[in-house]
């Protein structure tokens, strides 16, 4: 009799799970989809760390306007920028680069908040160096900057010169930077940049057919450095809404971006599709569109919404331990 009771209990448990799981997912008690992906992101000006598809708990930061968290390769730290002075034009904001532990402890500010510092991330070379882009005094482009965890304002250094424009997207494990630049004596384009503190950086042009007809923006490199995802805009007059999101193969040796395929907003709807970022296992790409977060699965080609608060403004997803 005991044996049959155990069998009936197992069957009952399976039936309960079968019918209860969709409801549990709805209320955030299990992750939606087949896999759980932990991300940092912006929600209404605050930084959250959360499993995509589940409701948020307590934010890491409150009381400020904090943007674009990027997760260190070691998985224990986030770097983001805090807006201190607002302005109509984003490039006139005054911001501060900040670091916080991924559990919410250890907040510290590493720049003084008198510059326009944007789009920070980390190196992948084992040094966990925070890098970002700083608008040059008086405008005219950006320089790539580097600081240190635990650093103080004024200790940051410029990695590129003031005489030309360079914007860093991400870094490779071998220490090179993936940038868009107009280096001295070269055309504007996408480059792998090697930093030599004494002699200045060296730029190696990336071959990419798409760059002949438009702008690649917010490029993100996969963990194995064999793929990239990015925003693409036809033409060279900047227009952020309406961009299409692409995934492509990346060859660090050539170097080259090739076999690019669109995966979101192929129609070019006038909606802000932006910030494609890899999951840690490279199975999916998260992005924001129309104040919500979405997850695109490469193998199935399916996309699902993974933000849960319809009344909130979600932006800038960034995968756990996966510098962009």
Secondary structure, 3 states (H helix, E strand, C coil): CHHHHHHHHHHHHHHHHHHHHHHHHHCCCCCCCCCCCEEEEEECCEEEEEECCCCCCCCCCCCCEEEEEEECCCCCEEEEEEEEECCCCHHHCEEEEEEEECCCCCCEECCCCCECEEEEEECCCCCCCEEEEEECCCCCCEEEEECCCCCCCCCCEECCCCCCCEEEEEECCCCCEEEEECCCCCCCEEEEEECCCCCCCEEEECEEHHHHCEEEEEEEECCCCCEEEEEEEEECCCCCCCCEEEEEEEECCCCEEEEEEEEECCCCCCCCEEEEEECCCCCEEEEEECCEEEEEECCCCCEEECCCCCCCCEEEEEECCCCC
